[in-house]
């Protein structure tokens, strides 16, 4: 059977992160949603997404396919129900479409299929703040999946480790004189990652392949750092996707940091309003600030965005793709894609200059800024012009 993940109706609610990736490519826990499905299905998957992303995320169709909602978190029972789907069947939870069987040339509309109701609760990624809100639970779930029937590398004697049975170390990990506390949740260190001297880490926590925790890092629970990141300072309940840097002191809490981001030394985000009231976040689909139901909510930083030293982000700030933020004071709570500036004002980020920066940044990590990436950024630049017109 061929399995295909589709974005579904939550895609626009997950902007700016879905400007540059499908819903299923979002990291929550140790793995992305796509990786979770592939692990439990014991199968590769491809993705149906926006047209401008299809060259980077190509679709593979077979004669027989099962289409799966990429915003739904898998579990063993749900995967069993998905695998059992037969021709002309669709799996729902109330009004939410979970999956359906599809022939390659099929023209039959969904409403004409047999609707099967899934009896148990499901979890979906519907809003950007779900990424960090669900992260602790997903770290625990992913840890159990990834460590089953596997043996950890030994913990070095010079490491202070608590609840060591909940610490898993892959090959090539470097641990200097650090503290790993897994009393409240597991700690997963992917291969060739590194934690430098004086770092304090509390689980649940994951450090991605080839990522580095800088000296003296203070990492609180429910934090995930994806592959090829360099992170330091004080971090609490934050998800870093991949290839991003926060190499110096400064606080991030209840935040999501996209790919290819850089956070300057001494930069901070507020995650709690002074009056302790509910945090609102910019919603691209509604085009206004939306209630989150959260008291703690920090920064949503889209791919390729960067900030200078000592940048101060207010509670509930949303930054689009390829923004460059600098200057004193608090910038606005919504910063559009391809903008340049801060509190004193924003102007449009020149697309040609953005290409040059992306090429230089990716080259530092031995990756190529190719025509596919260039076309994606060009599409985002053009499709977000409406927001910059209001500057």
C-alpha positions as a Markdown table, in Angstrom:
| # | Residue | x | y | z |
|---|---|---|---|---|
| 1 | Unk | 0.0 | 0.0 | 0.0 |
| 2 | Unk | 1.2 | 3.5 | -0.8 |
| 3 | Unk | 0.6 | 6.1 | 1.9 |
| 4 | Unk | 0.3 | 9.8 | 1.2 |
| 5 | Unk | 0.0 | 12.7 | 3.7 |
| 6 | Unk | -2.1 | 15.7 | 2.9 |
| 7 | Unk | -2.1 | 19.2 | 4.5 |
| 8 | Unk | -5.8 | 19.5 | 5.3 |
| 9 | Unk | -7.7 | 22.5 | 6.4 |
| 10 | Unk | -5.3 | 23.5 | 9.2 |
| 11 | Unk | -2.5 | 24.5 | 6.9 |
| 12 | Unk | -3.3 | 28.3 | 6.9 |
| 13 | Unk | -3.6 | 28.3 | 10.7 |
| 14 | Unk | 0.0 | 27.0 | 10.9 |
| 15 | Unk | 1.5 | 29.8 | 8.9 |
| 16 | Unk | 4.3 | 31.1 | 8.9 |
| 17 | Unk | 5.7 | 27.6 | 9.3 |
| 18 | Unk | 3.7 | 26.1 | 6.5 |
| 19 | Unk | 4.9 | 28.8 | 4.0 |
| 20 | Unk | 8.0 | 26.7 | 3.6 |
| 21 | Unk | 6.9 | 23.1 | 4.4 |
| 22 | Unk | 3.9 | 20.8 | 4.4 |
| 23 | Unk | 2.0 | 20.4 | 7.7 |
| 24 | Unk | 3.4 | 16.9 | 8.1 |
| 25 | Unk | 7.0 | 18.2 | 8.0 |
| 26 | Unk | 6.5 | 20.2 | 11.2 |
| 27 | Unk | 8.5 | 18.9 | 14.2 |
| 28 | Unk | 6.7 | 18.2 | 17.5 |
| 29 | Unk | 8.5 | 16.0 | 20.0 |
| 30 | Unk | 11.6 | 14.3 | 18.6 |
| 31 | Unk | 10.2 | 13.6 | 15.1 |
| 32 | Unk | 8.2 | 15.4 | 12.5 |
| 33 | Unk | 4.6 | 14.2 | 12.0 |
| 34 | Unk | 5.7 | 12.6 | 8.7 |
| 35 | Unk | 8.5 | 10.7 | 10.6 |
| 36 | Unk | 6.0 | 9.5 | 13.2 |
| 37 | Unk | 3.6 | 8.1 | 10.6 |
| 38 | Unk | 6.4 | 6.4 | 8.7 |
| 39 | Unk | 7.7 | 4.9 | 11.9 |
| 40 | Unk | 4.4 | 3.4 | 12.9 |
| 41 | Unk | 3.3 | 2.5 | 9.4 |
| 42 | Unk | 6.7 | 0.9 | 8.8 |
| 43 | Unk | 6.6 | 2.5 | 5.4 |
| 44 | Unk | 7.8 | 5.6 | 3.5 |
| 45 | Unk | 5.3 | 8.3 | 2.7 |
| 46 | Unk | 5.0 | 11.2 | 0.3 |
| 47 | Unk | 3.0 | 14.4 | 0.6 |
| 48 | Unk | 0.3 | 16.4 | -1.2 |
| 49 | Unk | 0.9 | 20.0 | -0.5 |
| 50 | Unk | 0.8 | 23.5 | -2.1 |
| 51 | Unk | 1.8 | 23.5 | -5.8 |
| 52 | Unk | 4.9 | 25.7 | -5.2 |
| 53 | Unk | 6.3 | 23.2 | -2.7 |
| 54 | Unk | 5.8 | 20.1 | -4.8 |
| 55 | Unk | 9.3 | 20.1 | -6.4 |
| 56 | Unk | 10.8 | 19.9 | -2.9 |
| 57 | Unk | 8.2 | 17.5 | -1.6 |
| 58 | Unk | 7.3 | 15.3 | -4.7 |
| 59 | Unk | 4.2 | 13.2 | -4.7 |
| 60 | Unk | 4.3 | 9.5 | -5.6 |
| 61 | Unk | 1.0 | 7.9 | -6.7 |
| 62 | Unk | 0.4 | 4.1 | -6.9 |
| 63 | Unk | -2.6 | 2.3 | -8.2 |
| 64 | Unk | -3.8 | 1.9 | -4.6 |
| 65 | Unk | -3.2 | 4.7 | -2.0 |
| 66 | Unk | -4.3 | 5.7 | 1.4 |
| 67 | Unk | -4.4 | 9.4 | 1.9 |
| 68 | Unk | -3.8 | 10.5 | 5.5 |
| 69 | Unk | -4.4 | 13.9 | 7.2 |
| 70 | Unk | -0.9 | 15.2 | 8.0 |
| 71 | Unk | -2.1 | 17.2 | 10.9 |
| 72 | Unk | -3.3 | 14.1 | 12.9 |
| 73 | Unk | -0.8 | 12.6 | 15.3 |
| 74 | Unk | -0.5 | 8.8 | 14.8 |
| 75 | Unk | -0.7 | 6.1 | 17.4 |
| 76 | Unk | -0.7 | 2.3 | 17.1 |
| 77 | Unk | -4.5 | 2.0 | 17.3 |
| 78 | Unk | -5.1 | 4.7 | 14.8 |
| 79 | Unk | -2.5 | 3.3 | 12.4 |
| 80 | Unk | -4.3 | -0.1 | 12.6 |
| 81 | Unk | -7.6 | 1.6 | 11.7 |
| 82 | Unk | -5.9 | 3.4 | 8.8 |
| 83 | Unk | -4.3 | 0.3 | 7.5 |
| 84 | Unk | -7.6 | -1.6 | 7.5 |
| 85 | Unk | -9.3 | 0.8 | 5.2 |
| 86 | Unk | -10.7 | -0.8 | 2.1 |
| 87 | Unk | -11.6 | 0.6 | -1.3 |
| 88 | Unk | -14.4 | 3.2 | -1.2 |
| 89 | Unk | -13.9 | 3.8 | 2.6 |
| 90 | Unk | -13.0 | 7.0 | 4.5 |
| 91 | Unk | -12.1 | 7.2 | 8.2 |
| 92 | Unk | -13.5 | 10.1 | 10.2 |
| 93 | Unk | -13.4 | 11.4 | 13.8 |
| 94 | Unk | -16.8 | 13.2 | 14.0 |
| 95 | Unk | -16.4 | 15.8 | 11.1 |
| 96 | Unk | -12.6 | 15.5 | 10.8 |
| 97 | Unk | -11.3 | 13.4 | 7.9 |
| 98 | Unk | -8.5 | 11.2 | 9.1 |
| 99 | Unk | -7.8 | 9.1 | 6.0 |
| 100 | Unk | -9.3 | 7.6 | 2.9 |
| 101 | Unk | -8.6 | 4.9 | 0.3 |
| 102 | Unk | -7.9 | 6.3 | -3.2 |
| 103 | Unk | -7.4 | 4.7 | -6.5 |
| 104 | Unk | -4.9 | 6.5 | -8.8 |
| 105 | Unk | -7.4 | 7.5 | -11.4 |
| 106 | Unk | -10.4 | 7.7 | -9.0 |
| 107 | Unk | -12.9 | 10.5 | -9.5 |
| 108 | Unk | -15.4 | 9.4 | -6.8 |
| 109 | Unk | -16.0 | 12.3 | -4.3 |
| 110 | Unk | -15.4 | 11.7 | -0.7 |
| 111 | Unk | -19.0 | 12.2 | 0.3 |
| 112 | Unk | -19.9 | 9.1 | -1.7 |
| 113 | Unk | -17.5 | 6.8 | 0.2 |
| 114 | Unk | -18.5 | 4.7 | 3.2 |
| 115 | Unk | -17.8 | 6.9 | 6.2 |
| 116 | Unk | -16.3 | 4.9 | 9.1 |
| 117 | Unk | -16.2 | 6.7 | 12.5 |
| 118 | Unk | -13.0 | 6.3 | 14.6 |
| 119 | Unk | -14.2 | 5.7 | 18.2 |
| 120 | Unk | -11.2 | 6.9 | 20.2 |
| 121 | Unk | -9.9 | 10.5 | 20.7 |
| 122 | Unk | -7.4 | 12.0 | 18.2 |
| 123 | Unk | -4.9 | 14.8 | 18.5 |
| 124 | Unk | -4.4 | 17.3 | 15.7 |
| 125 | Unk | -1.9 | 20.1 | 15.0 |
| 126 | Unk | -4.4 | 22.9 | 14.4 |
| 127 | Unk | -2.6 | 26.1 | 15.6 |
| 128 | Unk | 1.0 | 27.2 | 15.8 |
| 129 | Unk | 1.0 | 27.2 | 19.6 |
| 130 | Unk | 0.1 | 23.5 | 19.6 |
| 131 | Unk | 3.7 | 22.9 | 18.4 |
| 132 | Unk | 5.1 | 23.8 | 21.8 |
| 133 | Unk | 2.0 | 23.0 | 23.8 |
| 134 | Unk | 2.0 | 19.3 | 22.6 |
| 135 | Unk | 5.8 | 19.0 | 22.6 |
| 136 | Unk | 6.3 | 17.5 | 26.1 |
| 137 | Unk | 3.8 | 14.7 | 25.5 |
| 138 | Unk | 5.2 | 14.0 | 22.1 |
| 139 | Unk | 8.7 | 13.9 | 23.4 |
| 140 | Unk | 7.6 | 11.1 | 25.7 |
| 141 | Unk | 5.7 | 9.3 | 23.0 |
| 142 | Unk | 8.6 | 9.5 | 20.5 |
| 143 | Unk | 11.2 | 8.5 | 23.1 |
| 144 | Unk | 9.2 | 5.2 | 23.6 |
| 145 | Unk | 9.0 | 4.6 | 19.9 |
| 146 | Unk | 12.6 | 5.3 | 19.1 |
| 147 | Unk | 14.2 | 3.5 | 22.0 |
| 148 | Unk | 12.2 | 0.3 | 21.8 |
| 149 | Unk | 14.5 | -2.8 | 21.6 |
| 150 | Unk | 17.6 | -0.5 | 21.3 |
| 151 | Unk | 20.5 | 0.0 | 23.7 |
| 152 | Unk | 21.8 | 3.4 | 24.6 |
| 153 | Unk | 25.5 | 4.3 | 24.5 |
| 154 | Unk | 26.9 | 4.4 | 28.1 |
| 155 | Unk | 26.7 | 7.6 | 30.1 |
| 156 | Unk | 30.2 | 8.9 | 30.8 |
| 157 | Unk | 31.3 | 8.8 | 34.4 |
| 158 | Unk | 31.9 | 12.6 | 34.5 |
| 159 | Unk | 28.3 | 13.3 | 33.6 |
| 160 | Unk | 25.9 | 13.9 | 36.5 |
| 161 | Unk | 22.8 | 11.8 | 35.4 |
| 162 | Unk | 19.5 | 11.4 | 37.3 |
| 163 | Unk | 17.1 | 8.6 | 36.3 |
| 164 | Unk | 19.6 | 7.3 | 33.8 |
| 165 | Unk | 17.1 | 4.6 | 32.4 |
| 166 | Unk | 15.3 | 7.5 | 30.8 |
| 167 | Unk | 18.4 | 8.9 | 29.1 |
| 168 | Unk | 19.2 | 7.6 | 25.6 |
| 169 | Unk | 22.4 | 8.4 | 23.9 |
| 170 | Unk | 23.1 | 7.5 | 20.2 |
| 171 | Unk | 26.5 | 6.8 | 18.7 |
| 172 | Unk | 29.0 | 9.7 | 18.4 |
| 173 | Unk | 27.4 | 11.9 | 21.1 |
| 174 | Unk | 29.9 | 14.1 | 23.0 |
| 175 | Unk | 29.0 | 14.9 | 26.6 |
| 176 | Unk | 31.4 | 17.1 | 28.6 |
| 177 | Unk | 30.9 | 18.0 | 32.3 |
| 178 | Unk | 27.1 | 18.4 | 32.2 |
| 179 | Unk | 24.0 | 17.6 | 34.3 |
| 180 | Unk | 21.2 | 15.5 | 32.8 |
| 181 | Unk | 18.0 | 15.2 | 34.9 |
| 182 | Unk | 15.4 | 12.8 | 33.5 |
| 183 | Unk | 13.2 | 12.7 | 36.6 |
| 184 | Unk | 10.3 | 14.5 | 34.9 |
| 185 | Unk | 10.7 | 13.1 | 31.5 |
| 186 | Unk | 13.2 | 11.4 | 29.1 |
| 187 | Unk | 16.3 | 12.8 | 27.4 |
| 188 | Unk | 17.1 | 11.8 | 23.9 |
| 189 | Unk | 20.5 | 12.7 | 22.3 |
| 190 | Unk | 20.7 | 12.0 | 18.6 |
| 191 | Unk | 23.9 | 10.8 | 16.9 |
| 192 | Unk | 26.9 | 13.1 | 16.7 |
| 193 | Unk | 25.2 | 15.8 | 18.9 |
| 194 | Unk | 27.3 | 17.6 | 21.6 |
| 195 | Unk | 26.6 | 19.2 | 25.0 |
| 196 | Unk | 29.4 | 21.4 | 26.2 |
| 197 | Unk | 30.6 | 22.0 | 29.8 |
| 198 | Unk | 28.4 | 23.4 | 32.5 |
| 199 | Unk | 25.1 | 22.8 | 30.7 |
| 200 | Unk | 22.0 | 21.9 | 32.8 |
| 201 | Unk | 19.3 | 19.8 | 31.1 |
| 202 | Unk | 15.9 | 18.7 | 32.3 |
| 203 | Unk | 13.7 | 16.3 | 30.4 |
| 204 | Unk | 11.6 | 15.8 | 28.5 |
| 205 | Unk | 14.3 | 17.0 | 26.0 |
| 206 | Unk | 15.6 | 16.0 | 22.6 |
| 207 | Unk | 18.8 | 17.2 | 20.9 |
| 208 | Unk | 18.9 | 16.5 | 17.2 |
| 209 | Unk | 21.7 | 15.0 | 15.0 |
| 210 | Unk | 24.8 | 17.1 | 14.9 |
| 211 | Unk | 23.3 | 19.8 | 17.1 |
| 212 | Unk | 25.3 | 21.5 | 19.9 |
| 213 | Unk | 24.3 | 22.9 | 23.3 |
| 214 | Unk | 26.8 | 25.7 | 24.1 |
| 215 | Unk | 28.6 | 26.0 | 27.4 |
| 216 | Unk | 26.5 | 26.8 | 30.4 |
| 217 | Unk | 23.2 | 26.3 | 28.7 |
| 218 | Unk | 20.1 | 26.1 | 30.9 |
| 219 | Unk | 17.5 | 23.8 | 29.3 |
| 220 | Unk | 14.1 | 23.4 | 30.9 |
| 221 | Unk | 11.6 | 20.6 | 30.2 |
| 222 | Unk | 9.5 | 20.1 | 27.0 |
| 223 | Unk | 12.2 | 21.5 | 24.7 |
| 224 | Unk | 13.2 | 20.0 | 21.3 |
| 225 | Unk | 16.2 | 21.0 | 19.3 |
| 226 | Unk | 16.2 | 19.6 | 15.7 |
| 227 | Unk | 19.2 | 18.7 | 13.6 |
| 228 | Unk | 22.2 | 20.9 | 12.9 |
| 229 | Unk | 21.3 | 23.6 | 15.5 |
| 230 | Unk | 23.6 | 25.5 | 17.9 |
| 231 | Unk | 21.8 | 26.6 | 21.0 |
| 232 | Unk | 22.7 | 28.4 | 24.3 |
| 233 | Unk | 21.3 | 30.5 | 27.0 |
| 234 | Unk | 18.1 | 29.8 | 28.9 |
| 235 | Unk | 15.4 | 27.8 | 27.0 |
| 236 | Unk | 12.0 | 26.6 | 28.3 |
| 237 | Unk | 9.4 | 24.7 | 26.3 |
| 238 | Unk | 10.8 | 25.7 | 22.9 |
| 239 | Unk | 10.8 | 23.8 | 19.6 |
| 240 | Unk | 13.7 | 24.4 | 17.1 |
| 241 | Unk | 13.1 | 22.9 | 13.7 |
| 242 | Unk | 16.6 | 22.5 | 12.1 |
| 243 | Unk | 19.7 | 24.5 | 11.0 |
| 244 | Unk | 19.0 | 27.4 | 13.4 |
| 245 | Unk | 21.2 | 29.2 | 15.9 |
| 246 | Unk | 20.8 | 30.8 | 19.3 |
| 247 | Unk | 24.3 | 30.6 | 20.3 |
| 248 | Unk | 24.4 | 33.0 | 23.2 |
| 249 | Unk | 22.8 | 34.1 | 26.5 |
| 250 | Unk | 19.2 | 35.2 | 26.4 |
| 251 | Unk | 15.8 | 33.7 | 27.2 |
| 252 | Unk | 13.3 | 31.9 | 25.0 |
| 253 | Unk | 10.1 | 30.4 | 26.4 |
| 254 | Unk | 7.0 | 28.8 | 24.9 |
| 255 | Unk | 8.3 | 29.4 | 21.4 |
| 256 | Unk | 8.7 | 27.9 | 18.0 |
| 257 | Unk | 11.9 | 28.6 | 15.9 |
| 258 | Unk | 11.8 | 27.7 | 12.3 |
| 259 | Unk | 14.7 | 26.6 | 10.1 |
| 260 | Unk | 17.7 | 28.7 | 9.1 |
| 261 | Unk | 17.0 | 31.3 | 11.9 |
| 262 | Unk | 19.6 | 33.2 | 13.9 |
| 263 | Unk | 18.9 | 34.8 | 17.2 |
| 264 | Unk | 21.5 | 37.5 | 18.3 |
| 265 | Unk | 23.3 | 37.5 | 21.6 |
| 266 | Unk | 21.2 | 38.7 | 24.6 |
| 267 | Unk | 17.9 | 38.5 | 22.8 |
| 268 | Unk | 14.8 | 37.5 | 24.8 |
| 269 | Unk | 11.2 | 36.8 | 24.4 |
| 270 | Unk | 8.5 | 37.5 | 26.9 |
| 271 | Unk | 6.1 | 34.6 | 27.4 |
| 272 | Unk | 3.8 | 36.2 | 30.0 |
| 273 | Unk | 1.8 | 39.4 | 29.9 |
| 274 | Unk | 2.2 | 41.8 | 32.9 |
| 275 | Unk | -1.5 | 41.5 | 33.7 |
| 276 | Unk | -1.4 | 37.7 | 33.3 |
| 277 | Unk | -4.2 | 37.9 | 30.7 |
| 278 | Unk | -4.7 | 35.5 | 27.8 |
| 279 | Unk | -2.2 | 35.8 | 25.0 |
| 280 | Unk | -3.4 | 36.5 | 21.4 |
| 281 | Unk | -1.4 | 35.6 | 18.3 |
| 282 | Unk | -1.6 | 36.8 | 14.7 |
| 283 | Unk | -3.6 | 34.4 | 12.6 |
| 284 | Unk | -2.9 | 34.6 | 8.8 |
| 285 | Unk | -6.2 | 33.0 | 7.8 |
| 286 | Unk | -8.4 | 35.3 | 9.9 |
| 287 | Unk | -6.0 | 38.3 | 9.3 |
| 288 | Unk | -6.4 | 39.4 | 12.9 |
| 289 | Unk | -5.0 | 38.5 | 16.4 |
| 290 | Unk | -6.6 | 35.3 | 17.7 |
| 291 | Unk | -7.1 | 34.1 | 21.3 |
| 292 | Unk | -4.9 | 31.2 | 22.2 |
| 293 | Unk | -6.4 | 30.2 | 25.5 |
| 294 | Unk | -2.9 | 30.4 | 26.9 |
| 295 | Unk | -1.3 | 32.4 | 29.7 |
| 296 | Unk | 2.2 | 31.5 | 28.5 |
| 297 | Unk | 3.1 | 32.1 | 24.8 |
| 298 | Unk | 6.2 | 33.6 | 23.4 |
| 299 | Unk | 7.7 | 33.8 | 19.9 |
| 300 | Unk | 6.8 | 32.2 | 16.6 |
| 301 | Unk | 9.7 | 32.8 | 14.3 |
| 302 | Unk | 9.4 | 31.8 | 10.6 |
| 303 | Unk | 12.2 | 30.2 | 8.5 |
| 304 | Unk | 15.2 | 32.3 | 7.5 |
| 305 | Unk | 14.3 | 35.1 | 10.0 |
| 306 | Unk | 17.0 | 36.7 | 12.1 |
| 307 | Unk | 17.4 | 39.2 | 14.9 |
| 308 | Unk | 20.3 | 41.3 | 16.0 |
| 309 | Unk | 21.8 | 41.4 | 19.5 |
| 310 | Unk | 19.6 | 42.4 | 22.4 |
| 311 | Unk | 16.4 | 42.1 | 20.5 |
| 312 | Unk | 13.3 | 42.1 | 22.8 |
| 313 | Unk | 10.2 | 40.2 | 21.6 |
| 314 | Unk | 6.9 | 40.9 | 23.3 |
| 315 | Unk | 4.5 | 38.2 | 24.5 |
| 316 | Unk | 2.8 | 36.5 | 21.6 |
| 317 | Unk | 5.0 | 37.8 | 18.7 |
| 318 | Unk | 4.6 | 36.3 | 15.2 |
| 319 | Unk | 7.5 | 36.8 | 12.7 |
| 320 | Unk | 7.1 | 35.7 | 9.1 |
| 321 | Unk | 9.7 | 34.2 | 6.7 |
| 322 | Unk | 12.9 | 36.1 | 6.0 |
| 323 | Unk | 12.5 | 39.0 | 8.4 |
| 324 | Unk | 15.6 | 40.8 | 9.7 |
| 325 | Unk | 14.8 | 42.5 | 13.1 |
| 326 | Unk | 17.1 | 45.0 | 14.9 |
| 327 | Unk | 17.1 | 48.1 | 17.0 |
| 328 | Unk | 16.1 | 49.1 | 20.5 |
| 329 | Unk | 12.7 | 48.6 | 22.0 |
| 330 | Unk | 10.0 | 46.0 | 21.4 |
| 331 | Unk | 9.1 | 45.5 | 17.7 |
| 332 | Unk | 5.4 | 44.9 | 16.7 |
| 333 | Unk | 3.7 | 41.6 | 17.7 |
| 334 | Unk | 3.3 | 40.8 | 14.0 |
| 335 | Unk | 6.2 | 41.2 | 11.6 |
| 336 | Unk | 5.4 | 40.3 | 8.0 |
| 337 | Unk | 7.6 | 38.2 | 5.8 |
| 338 | Unk | 10.5 | 39.8 | 3.9 |
| 339 | Unk | 10.8 | 42.9 | 6.1 |
| 340 | Unk | 13.8 | 44.7 | 7.6 |
| 341 | Unk | 13.8 | 46.9 | 10.7 |
| 342 | Unk | 12.2 | 47.0 | 14.2 |
| 343 | Unk | 10.3 | 49.3 | 16.5 |
| 344 | Unk | 11.4 | 52.4 | 14.6 |
| 345 | Unk | 9.8 | 51.0 | 11.4 |
| 346 | Unk | 9.9 | 48.3 | 8.8 |
| 347 | Unk | 10.7 | 48.3 | 5.1 |
| 348 | Unk | 10.7 | 45.6 | 2.5 |
| 349 | Unk | 13.6 | 43.1 | 2.4 |
| 350 | Unk | 15.1 | 43.1 | -1.1 |
| 351 | Unk | 14.5 | 39.6 | -2.7 |
| 352 | Unk | 17.9 | 39.5 | -4.4 |
| 353 | Unk | 19.6 | 40.3 | -1.1 |
| 354 | Unk | 17.6 | 37.6 | 0.6 |
| 355 | Unk | 18.8 | 35.1 | -2.0 |
| 356 | Unk | 22.4 | 36.1 | -1.3 |
| 357 | Unk | 21.9 | 35.7 | 2.5 |
| 358 | Unk | 20.2 | 32.3 | 2.1 |
| 359 | Unk | 23.0 | 31.1 | -0.1 |
| 360 | Unk | 25.7 | 32.2 | 2.3 |
| 361 | Unk | 23.9 | 30.8 | 5.4 |
| 362 | Unk | 23.3 | 27.4 | 3.8 |
| 363 | Unk | 26.8 | 27.1 | 2.4 |
| 364 | Unk | 28.1 | 27.4 | 6.0 |
| 365 | Unk | 26.3 | 24.1 | 6.7 |
| 366 | Unk | 27.5 | 22.6 | 3.5 |
| 367 | Unk | 24.0 | 22.8 | 1.9 |
| 368 | Unk | 23.2 | 24.3 | -1.5 |
| 369 | Unk | 20.7 | 27.1 | -2.1 |
| 370 | Unk | 19.3 | 25.8 | -5.3 |
| 371 | Unk | 16.6 | 26.8 | -7.8 |
| 372 | Unk | 14.0 | 24.9 | -5.9 |
| 373 | Unk | 14.6 | 26.9 | -2.7 |
| 374 | Unk | 14.9 | 30.1 | -4.7 |
| 375 | Unk | 11.5 | 29.5 | -6.3 |
| 376 | Unk | 9.9 | 28.8 | -2.9 |
| 377 | Unk | 11.1 | 32.1 | -1.5 |
| 378 | Unk | 10.0 | 34.0 | -4.6 |
| 379 | Unk | 6.5 | 32.6 | -4.2 |
| 380 | Unk | 6.4 | 33.5 | -0.5 |
| 381 | Unk | 7.7 | 37.0 | -1.3 |
| 382 | Unk | 5.0 | 37.6 | -3.9 |
| 383 | Unk | 2.2 | 36.0 | -1.9 |
| 384 | Unk | 2.9 | 38.1 | 1.2 |
| 385 | Unk | 3.2 | 41.5 | -0.5 |
| 386 | Unk | -0.2 | 42.4 | 0.9 |
| 387 | Unk | 1.2 | 42.6 | 4.4 |
| 388 | Unk | 4.2 | 44.7 | 3.5 |
| 389 | Unk | 1.8 | 47.1 | 1.7 |
| 390 | Unk | 0.4 | 48.1 | 5.0 |
| 391 | Unk | 3.8 | 49.1 | 6.5 |
